Amino acid sequence: MANMAPAPAAEQNGETRRDFLLHSTIAFGAVGGAMAVWPLIHSMNPAADTLALSSTEFSVANLAEGQAIIVVWRGKPVFVRHRTAAEIEEARKVAMTDLVEPQKDEERVQEGKDQYLVLIGICTHLGCIPLGTKAMDTRGDFGGWFCPCHGSHYDTSGRIRKGPAPNNLAVPPYQFLDDTTVRIG
């Protein structure tokens, strides 16, 4: 037994060619699996047309006092109303105890641009689109918006005042880029 050659240094540490091949195969398998799964994960990202809708810009330059328009943002209607001084005054004198979801008018508009009210036009009861944007629409008991489906009445600040809707019309994230250009999103 004296003729036995000493084992190579790699085998003395417990590593063999077989271990190297096993680790290499596992590494290549993991990289290959990740490359196969990447297209699936990438397909879950929003489509380019959806990303394009993530923000919307529009002008309020031609929006006369008392007039309203509907802008589409992320597939949702957004009500934009140029409120009159009387509508602003009426919205500000409402007692917070009279509101289902108390919120001051000043919290729902941008400072210095309080004549422009920007709201997501979806009723918070069952997702209907309230009336009140067109000149001939019924605006409800409080001069804002009215959802005829279940009778929700919103005031001139988009706050729920009467009916089954549990919340005010939502205010989307928006900013004025200049005096007349608004960006939602």
Beta strands, then each sheet from edge to edge (+ up, - down):
strand 1: 56-59
strand 2: 68-73
strand 3: 76-82
strand 4: 116-120
strand 5: 143-147
strand 6: 152-155
strand 7: 160-162
strand 8: 174-176
strand 9: 181-184
sheet 1: 1+ 9- 8+
sheet 2: 2+ 3- 4+
sheet 3: 5+ 6- 7+
end
